[in-house]
Amino acid sequence: MSRNVRVIVVNTDEEVASDLRAVLLSIEGVKIVAEIDEPALLGQALDQFPAEVVLVHLDPTPAAMMDVVAPLIEQRKDQIAAIAITEDRDAELVMRAMRAGMREFLWKPFPPEQLADILQRLATDAAASGSRQLGRLIVVVGTTGGVGATQLATNLAVELAQFEHWDAAPRPGVKPRVAVVDLDFRFGQVAMQLDAQPTYTIAELCESHEAIDPQMIERAMCKHSTGVHVLARPADLQQAESSSAGQCAAVLAALQEHYDFVLADLPARFDASARSVFDMSDTYLLVFQLMVPAVRAADRTLTELGRCGYAPARVRLVCNRCCRDGAYLEESDVEATLHRKIDFRLPDDWRSSAVAVNMGAPLLISAPKSKLRQAYRQIALALAGPGQPRGSQISDLRSKRQGQAAAESEERLEVGAPGGKKKRFSLFAGSPG
């Protein structure tokens, strides 16, 4: 899929949520901009989040779901494509959905490839209509505090902003528009690490009751001398407490329409805000060091991402302060523990790193010839270049790391199964068990 497709998911059945998320995020270019478990909120989501597709899981009460979503879809059938999923084969239900403007109707179970083909076709239609290609959202998450995630996010943003040749450039010599966003609303240090003095913060965008337009974004961003635009954390803790997951997702969705790359510095957590960011991401950079607490946290994060259906192919492991010091763990042992290879390595250059932090300057300025700066640049080149794997293989729908709970959730419903045990209906035909 050459273009992004933004999807709003409406689903009240928690048992199929991870399956549905896993399949959607395994399709190249798909971004989930909102997951709604209360159908009455669909109208608000359609007003708040720009999207090309709304995917409605009608079960377990198809008629009641249609009562709520059909009028909303009918009002917007010329602006957004609607897809319905159900196991109910009632002809009247199908006719009602078609009259409301549903583009596609899928009966469960169906092969995941069928959904992928539909989204591919919708992406092609969006490209033909001349819609702007969305910017890439790169999320940087530290497994524990102090592993270097914020410095990685800020320096990657700076390096990306210097490129004159990158795979989505409209023409040679045009540098990308790059934003870095501080999603640690309480104690974030993105602005400090770039010595930025913001007048406005992400709180102003989150608190907006109107759709976020380019003028609002330009006013909220702090422009750095390297070309990076900085969106700082809220100025006080009261503002931080009042910002919701939905507001955060709306801001990121708007930024992706305005910038070519959006770097998000996300603290180590797995709450509703974090999940909404993972839904929209093209790449997650998981940062750790060769220390037992960081590796254990990385293992737990990978397990949880897999259990909840997030695409493992979008995760990149970044090992910071790699060295041969005997006090650190062996890389081979860490890779065996995490069941995957380390994707990027940052050298142990404590002096250059500390000087940059204390100066409030990226390494491009404070130590342009250092090995650490060169490592940042190499990661930026890998992220900006073509052919970034995004989990496009349907056969890799779920991480092999999913636990017993996920395995049990994939069981099928068999009425009158041996022993009287009932199993849940499978959302997808041919889903790996």
BELFENDA-V139636 format. One record per backbone hydrogen bond with DSSP energy under -0.5 kcal/mol. CO is the residue of the C=O (numbers start at 1). NH is the residue of the N-H. E is the energy in kcal/mol with one decimal. If there is no record, write none. Layout:
BEGIN
CO & NH & E
CO & NH & E
END
This chain:
BEGIN
5 & 31 & -2.6
6 & 52 & -1.7
6 & 53 & -2.2
7 & 9 & -0.5
7 & 33 & -2.0
7 & 34 & -1.1
8 & 55 & -2.9
9 & 11 & -0.6
9 & 36 & -3.4
10 & 57 & -3.0
12 & 14 & -0.9
13 & 16 & -1.3
13 & 17 & -0.5
14 & 17 & -0.7
14 & 18 & -0.6
16 & 20 & -2.7
17 & 21 & -2.4
18 & 22 & -2.5
19 & 23 & -2.1
20 & 24 & -2.2
21 & 25 & -2.6
22 & 26 & -0.8
24 & 27 & -1.3
26 & 28 & -0.5
27 & 30 & -1.9
29 & 5 & -2.3
31 & 7 & -3.0
31 & 33 & -0.8
34 & 9 & -2.9
36 & 11 & -2.8
38 & 41 & -2.6
39 & 42 & -2.0
41 & 45 & -2.3
42 & 46 & -2.7
43 & 47 & -1.6
44 & 48 & -1.9
45 & 49 & -3.1
48 & 50 & -0.5
52 & 81 & -2.7
53 & 8 & -2.5
54 & 56 & -0.6
54 & 83 & -2.5
55 & 10 & -3.0
55 & 57 & -0.6
56 & 58 & -0.9
56 & 85 & -2.5
57 & 12 & -0.5
58 & 61 & -0.8
59 & 12 & -0.5
61 & 65 & -2.5
62 & 66 & -2.6
63 & 67 & -1.9
64 & 68 & -1.1
65 & 68 & -0.6
65 & 69 & -2.6
66 & 70 & -2.2
68 & 72 & -0.6
69 & 73 & -2.5
70 & 74 & -2.6
71 & 75 & -1.7
72 & 76 & -0.8
73 & 76 & -0.7
74 & 77 & -0.8
76 & 79 & -2.0
76 & 80 & -2.0
81 & 54 & -2.5
82 & 103 & -2.3
82 & 104 & -1.5
83 & 56 & -3.2
84 & 106 & -3.2
85 & 58 & -2.5
85 & 59 & -0.6
86 & 108 & -2.3
87 & 89 & -0.5
90 & 94 & -1.7
91 & 95 & -2.5
92 & 96 & -2.3
93 & 97 & -2.2
94 & 98 & -2.5
95 & 99 & -2.4
96 & 100 & -1.7
97 & 101 & -0.7
97 & 102 & -2.5
98 & 101 & -0.9
101 & 82 & -0.5
104 & 84 & -2.2
106 & 86 & -2.1
110 & 429 & -1.5
111 & 114 & -1.7
111 & 115 & -0.8
112 & 116 & -2.2
113 & 117 & -2.6
114 & 118 & -1.8
115 & 119 & -2.3
116 & 120 & -2.2
117 & 121 & -2.2
118 & 122 & -2.2
119 & 123 & -2.2
120 & 124 & -2.1
121 & 125 & -2.2
122 & 126 & -2.2
123 & 127 & -2.2
124 & 128 & -2.3
125 & 129 & -1.5
126 & 131 & -1.7
127 & 130 & -1.3
136 & 138 & -0.7
136 & 262 & -3.1
137 & 139 & -0.6
137 & 282 & -2.7
137 & 283 & -1.6
138 & 264 & -2.6
139 & 141 & -0.5
139 & 285 & -3.7
140 & 266 & -2.5
141 & 287 & -3.0
144 & 147 & -0.9
148 & 152 & -1.8
149 & 153 & -2.6
150 & 154 & -2.5
151 & 155 & -2.2
152 & 156 & -2.5
153 & 157 & -2.0
154 & 158 & -2.0
155 & 159 & -2.6
156 & 160 & -2.8
157 & 161 & -1.8
158 & 162 & -0.5
159 & 162 & -1.3
159 & 163 & -0.5
160 & 163 & -1.1
163 & 176 & -0.6
164 & 173 & -2.0
166 & 169 & -1.8
171 & 174 & -1.6
173 & 175 & -0.7
176 & 178 & -0.6
177 & 260 & -1.8
177 & 261 & -1.9
178 & 229 & -2.4
179 & 263 & -3.1
180 & 231 & -2.6
181 & 183 & -0.8
181 & 265 & -2.8
183 & 185 & -1.4
184 & 188 & -1.7
189 & 193 & -2.3
190 & 194 & -0.8
191 & 194 & -0.7
191 & 196 & -3.0
192 & 195 & -1.6
196 & 198 & -0.5
201 & 204 & -0.9
201 & 205 & -0.8
202 & 206 & -2.5
203 & 207 & -2.3
205 & 208 & -0.9
211 & 213 & -0.6
213 & 216 & -0.5
213 & 217 & -1.9
214 & 218 & -2.7
215 & 219 & -1.8
216 & 220 & -1.8
217 & 221 & -1.8
221 & 223 & -0.6
222 & 230 & -3.1
224 & 227 & -1.9
228 & 224 & -2.9
229 & 180 & -2.4
230 & 222 & -2.8
230 & 232 & -0.6
231 & 182 & -2.4
232 & 202 & -2.5
236 & 240 & -1.5
237 & 241 & -2.1
238 & 242 & -1.1
239 & 243 & -0.6
240 & 243 & -0.8
244 & 248 & -2.1
245 & 249 & -2.4
246 & 250 & -2.1
247 & 251 & -2.0
248 & 252 & -2.1
249 & 253 & -2.4
250 & 254 & -2.0
251 & 255 & -2.4
252 & 256 & -2.0
253 & 257 & -0.7
254 & 257 & -0.7
254 & 258 & -0.6
255 & 258 & -1.0
255 & 259 & -2.3
256 & 135 & -3.1
260 & 136 & -2.6
261 & 179 & -2.3
262 & 138 & -2.9
262 & 264 & -0.5
263 & 181 & -3.3
263 & 265 & -0.5
264 & 140 & -3.1
264 & 266 & -0.9
265 & 183 & -2.2
266 & 142 & -0.7
267 & 269 & -1.0
271 & 275 & -2.5
272 & 276 & -2.1
273 & 277 & -1.6
274 & 278 & -2.5
275 & 279 & -2.1
276 & 280 & -1.0
277 & 281 & -0.9
278 & 281 & -0.7
279 & 32 & -1.9
283 & 139 & -2.8
283 & 285 & -0.5
284 & 286 & -0.7
284 & 316 & -3.2
285 & 141 & -3.0
285 & 287 & -0.7
286 & 318 & -2.8
287 & 143 & -2.7
288 & 320 & -2.9
289 & 291 & -2.4
290 & 329 & -2.0
291 & 295 & -2.4
292 & 296 & -2.7
293 & 297 & -2.1
294 & 298 & -2.2
295 & 299 & -2.5
296 & 300 & -2.2
297 & 301 & -2.4
298 & 302 & -2.6
299 & 303 & -2.1
300 & 304 & -2.3
301 & 305 & -2.6
302 & 306 & -2.2
303 & 307 & -2.5
304 & 308 & -2.0
305 & 310 & -2.6
306 & 309 & -1.2
311 & 314 & -1.4
312 & 315 & -1.5
314 & 284 & -2.8
316 & 286 & -2.9
317 & 319 & -0.5
317 & 343 & -1.1
317 & 344 & -2.3
318 & 288 & -2.3
318 & 320 & -0.6
319 & 346 & -2.9
320 & 290 & -0.5
322 & 348 & -1.1
325 & 328 & -1.8
330 & 334 & -2.0
331 & 335 & -2.7
332 & 336 & -1.8
333 & 337 & -2.0
334 & 338 & -2.4
335 & 339 & -1.0
335 & 340 & -1.4
344 & 319 & -2.8
346 & 322 & -2.8
347 & 321 & -0.6
347 & 349 & -1.4
349 & 353 & -2.2
350 & 354 & -2.9
351 & 355 & -2.5
352 & 356 & -2.0
353 & 357 & -2.1
354 & 358 & -2.5
355 & 359 & -2.1
356 & 360 & -1.4
356 & 361 & -2.3
362 & 365 & -1.6
362 & 366 & -2.4
363 & 367 & -1.8
367 & 370 & -1.6
370 & 374 & -1.9
371 & 375 & -2.0
372 & 376 & -2.1
373 & 377 & -2.2
374 & 378 & -2.0
375 & 379 & -1.9
376 & 380 & -2.3
377 & 381 & -2.5
378 & 382 & -2.0
379 & 383 & -2.1
380 & 384 & -2.2
381 & 385 & -1.5
384 & 167 & -1.5
392 & 394 & -0.7
393 & 396 & -1.7
394 & 397 & -0.7
399 & 402 & -1.6
403 & 407 & -1.9
404 & 408 & -2.4
405 & 409 & -1.5
406 & 410 & -0.6
407 & 410 & -1.0
408 & 411 & -1.4
412 & 414 & -0.6
414 & 417 & -1.6
417 & 420 & -2.3
418 & 421 & -0.9
427 & 110 & -0.9
428 & 431 & -1.2
429 & 112 & -0.6
END
